[in-house]
């Protein structure tokens, strides 16, 4: 295509997204999110590829023994029930993390629980692990694996299962529940993520100690031995730093973890409601965690949180991230954000 045509197509996509975003942002954030999921499920593949300007990436990479389509993935929280995973490669993602899923279905915290802060390009959520439960999640993963085996999904597009403790499960029972989830889901995903860092489940972050981490990771690793071995990543909160972070990294590594996801949302409040911030407000905190962790471990690190442009993505890779994830940036920047990030990275 003539360069002028490329510029024109890019400009048209941006204008289209500006209009659509204005409409979507008139509505409650969670309602708009659910509407968007429905639209993605029903939109023909050629239309998605045009709107996202996605193409075939030639930058696959092997991390923790798994080949990923490219370095850029969708973070957990967007596709809580693994409903979209067959469509996400069409946007250009190299991998996606579905969940967080709990053993049993749960409604999560009361509405409203998802808010936008356009001034900082941030999202605030107090969702509380709302999901349809492990059985529905497992069935969606099975469908995805069948589709990939049939060649309907790129063979190196990878799916991670982000697992969490149910609200009614005590911390004393947490390792059993994480192990149960791992045992059920391991054979139907490409990697597992142990989420003990959401600020929206009471006492969950109390599991972020060396002793608790060791027990939970060990339970997950043992549970998988009866099914199949998959890489296990541990997702941590941005508030953990210094020697506290070092201690957890060491304990997790000794327990058999394959790598880390840094970070989850930044705990805080909005108009008296507690929850977590993602997007722009999380940028510096997530980067700081990455820099500290990379100086303490050689295991793979997935950097997540506050990646809002190509420069942010490049900075994370230069700081030692092996893979990167986006969520809020996609919400604010639109469907072609993935292709713009990848183009910027591949031009380096």
N, C-alpha and C positions, 0 to 999 in steps of 0.2 A: 504494500500500500504506500502511496505517496506520503511523505512526512506531513504535509498539510492535512491529509485525510486523517492521520493518526491524531493530530492536534485537535481537529474538529470533532472526532469521535470522543476523545477524552473530555473536551469541553461540554459536549452534549450530555455525557454521563454525569458530569458534575452538576450541571443545571438541573437534570432530572432528579438527582439525589437531593439537592437543596429544596426542591419543591416537595418531594416525598417526605423529607425529614420534618419540614414545617408542619405538614399534615399529621404525621405520627406524633410529634411532640405536643400536639393539642390534646392528646389523650393521656390517661393514666399510664405510667411507664410499664407496669406489668401487663395491662391490657394490650398495649402496643406490642409488647414482646410476644405475647401469645398469638396476636394477629400475624406478626411477622413469621412465626414458625409455620402457621397455616399457609401463608403465601408461598414460602419456600417449598413446602411439601407439594403444592399444586402447580407451581410454575414449571413449564417445560424446560428441559435441560438447555436447549439452544438459547433460550431467552436469558437464563442465568449466566451463561458463558458470555453473552454479549454485554450484559449489565455489569458483570464483574471483570471483564476484559481478561479473563483467565486463559492461560495457555499451558502447554506442557513444560513443566519445570525440569531442568537438567541438572539440578543440584541436590540429588538424593544424598543422604548421609547415614552412616551406621553408628548408632549409639546404643550402648548396653546390649550389644548383640542383635539389635533390630535395625533393619534398614527403613528409614523414614523418607517419604517422598520429597520433602524439603525441610528446612529448619523452622518453618512457620506453622504453628498450630492454633487451634481455637481452644481457649481455656475452659475449664469446667464452669458450670453454672448456666451456660446458654442452652445447651441441649441436655437438660436434666435427666430425661428418660430415654436417651439414645434413639430418639425418633427421627433425627435429621442426618445421621451419620452417612447414609448412602448418598446424600445430596451435597455434603460439604466439600468433597473433592472438586466439584464443579466450580467452586469459588476460587480454587487454587491452593487450598490448604494442603499441607503435607501430612498432617495428622490432626486428630481432634480428641479431646478429653470429655467423655460423657459423664453425667452425674452432677452433683453427688447423689448416690443411691444408698438407701438404707435397707435393712433386711425386710422390714414391713413398710407398707405405704404409710405416709404421714402428710398431713395437710400443711404443716409449717406454721409460721406465726400469723397473727391476724392481719388482715388488709387495713390500709395500704402498707406495703412493705418494700416497694422499689421506687426510687426517686432519681431525678436527673439534676445535675448542677452544671448547666451549659457554660457558665463563666469559667469553670476550671476543667471542662470536659470530663467530669467525674460522674460516677453512679454511686448511690448509697442504697444498700439493701439490708433488710433484716428478715430474709426469707425463711430461714430455719429448716433447711433441708427438705423442702416440700418436694415429694416425688411419688411415683406410682408403685414403688417397691421393687424388690429384687426380681420377682418372677416376671413382671412386665419388661423390666430392663434386660433380663437374660434373653427373653424371646426376641427383642429387637436386635441384640447382639448376634444371635443365631441367624437371623435374617440377613444381617450385614455380611457375616462370614460366608453364607451361601452365595450372596451376590458377588462377593469378591472372588470366590472360587470359580464362578461362572464367567468372570471377566467383565462384569457390569460395573465394577469399581476398580480403580487402579490397584495393582497388587501390592504396591509399596505405600499406599495410604493406610496409616496406622490409627487404631482406636484404643484409647486408654479408658479404663473403668475407675472412676473416682469413688471410693467407698467411704462411708461415714457411719458413726454411731447414731442409733435412733434416740429420740428425745427421752423416751421412757427407760432406756438402758442405763444402768448405773456405770460409773467409771470402773468399778471393780469387775464388771462383766464385759468391759469394752473389748479386751483382747479376744474373748470368745466370739463376739459378734463380728469383729474385723476378720477373724479367721474363717468364720462361716461364710461371709461374703466372698472372700478370696477363693475358698474351695468351690463355690458355685460358679463363679464368673471367670476364673483364670483361663479355662480352655477356650473361651469365646471372645477374648480380647487380646491385644498385643502387649499391654503392660497394665499394671495396677498402680493406683495412687492411694496412699493412706492419708486421709484428710482428718487431722486432729487439730486444725487451726482455724476453723470458722468461728467468728465471734457471735454467731446467732443461735447456737445450741448451748444451753446452760452447762457450765463446768467443762465443756469440751476442751478448752484451751489448757485446763489443768493437766491434761494428758501430755503436754509438751515438757516433760522432764526426762532426763536420761533413763531413769528406771522404767517409767511407763512406756517410753519409746522402745526400749529394748524388749519388753514383754509383748507389745503389740506387733512389732515387726517380726519377731520370732514366731508368733502365732500365725501370722500371714504366710511366712515362708514354709512352715511346717504343714499348714493346711493345703498348700499348693502341691506338695510332694505327692499326694495321692491322686492328683489330677494331671497337672502339667506345669512345668516351670515357666514363669514369666518374670520379666524385670519388675521390681517393686520400687516405686518412688515415694518419698515422704514429703508431704506438703506442709510448710511451716509458716507461721505468722511473721509479719515484718517487724513486730515489736521485739522479737527475740534477737539479741545482738551480743557482742563481746564473748566472754567466757561461757555464758549460758548457751549461746548458739554453738560454740565449739564443742561443749560437752554433749549436746544432742547429736551433732554430726558424728562424733566419735562413737556414741552408743549405738546409733542406727547402723553405722558401718560395721561394727562388730557383730550386730544381730543379723546381717546379711542383706541390708538394703542395697539397691542397685544405683540409686541416685536421688536427687532432691529437686523439688519444685519450690522456687522462691520468687514470689511469696503469695500468700493468701491476701485477703482484704485487710485494710488498716482499720482497727477497731476505733469507734467513735460514736458520735450521736448527731442527730438532726432534729431540731425542735423537740428535744426531750426524749426522742426515740433512739434506743441503742441499736447499733448495727455495724456495718463495715463499709469503708470507702474503697472504690476501685477507680481506675482511670488516672487523670492528671494528678490528683492529690496523693496517689500512691507512688508516683514515679521515683522520687529520690529515695524513699524508704526501701523499695524493692531493689534498686541499684546498689544501695549500701549493703544489703544482705548478701547480694551476689558477690560483691567484691570481698567481703569478709569470708564467706564460705569458700570461694575459690582459693583463698590463701591458706585454707585449712584442709581441703580435700581434693583428691584427684578424680573423684567419682563424677559422672555426668551431672550437670545442673541445667534444669529448664528454668529460664527466667520469665516470670509472669508478673504483670502489674505495671500500668503506666506507660506502656509502649504506644505512643500516640502518633509517631511519624517515623520516617526512614532513619533519621538521625538517632532516635531512641533505640531502634532495632540494631543499628550498627554499633552503638555504644555498648549494648548488652553483650554482643558477640565479642567485641574487643576486650570486655571485662572478664571474659572467660565462660560465658554461657555456651552450651552445646546446642540447645534448642531454645526457641522463644515462643511465647503464646500471647495472643491478643484477645480482647473481649470488648471493653469500653471503646477502644479506638475504632473497632468495626461498627459499633452502634452509632458513633458520632460521625465517622468519616464515610461510611457507605459501603456498598458491595464491592467496589473496585479497590478498596483499601488493601486487600491482600495482594493483588497484583502489583500495586504501586510499591509496597514494601519489598516484595520479591525482586522487582525490577531494579530497585535501588540497591539492594544487596548484591545482586548478580552483576551489576555494573562496576562494582569495586575491583 
